[in-house]
Amino acid sequence: METARGNFRFSIYAGKIKLDGSEYDIPVHVGQGLSEVLLGRQWLTTRRLVVDMPQRLLTLG
């Protein structure tokens, strides 16, 4: 995968997330080239995620 820091190889694991009482499996990207774990990168290609930090609210649509 290409990142702002260059190309890196990552492992993809299955993660679980619970939204509004429903549980979903999402891909989780992990690798030495990342300072943070990327949750659901592929999953978000078909959904819109809005983060409102002051309200502490995530909206997935």
Residue pairs with C-beta under 8 A, 6 or more apart in sequence:
1 7
1 8
1 9
1 10
1 29
1 31
3 33
3 34
5 33
6 33
8 31
8 32
8 33
8 34
9 31
9 33
10 29
10 30
10 31
10 33
10 34
10 38
11 29
11 30
11 31
12 27
12 28
12 29
12 30
13 27
13 28
13 30
14 25
14 26
14 27
14 28
15 25
15 26
15 27
15 28
15 39
15 40
16 23
16 24
16 25
16 26
17 23
17 24
17 26
17 39
17 40
18 24
19 60
24 43
26 39
26 40
26 43
27 40
27 41
27 42
27 43
28 37
28 38
28 39
28 40
29 37
29 38
29 39
29 41
30 37
30 38
47 60
47 61
48 60
48 61
49 58
49 59
49 60
50 58
50 59
50 60
50 61
51 57
51 58
52 58
52 59
